[in-house]
């Protein structure tokens, strides 16, 4: 399940910026499993929306990654 999320967040970040998504994976993987576990199999945009809804609770690294990708 986590592997699927990491792959999904990679595609979302690459599609959004064309940049490497490894940093985004590393920064947001723990937050996604913590706050969005119920949505990890619901698709890329659902996980991203969940992260955005929980922005105030995310780690600073994940918040910075989302902000740097315009999310």
Number of C-alpha atoms within 10 A of each C-alpha: 9 14 10 13 22 20 14 20 25 20 15 18 24 16 12 13 12 11 13 12 22 14 15 24 20 14 20 23 18 16 20 25 16 11 17 20 17 12 18 22 15 11 13 21 13 14 24 21 14 18 22 16 13 15 16 10 13 20 14 13 15 23 21 16 20 19 11 11 17 10 14
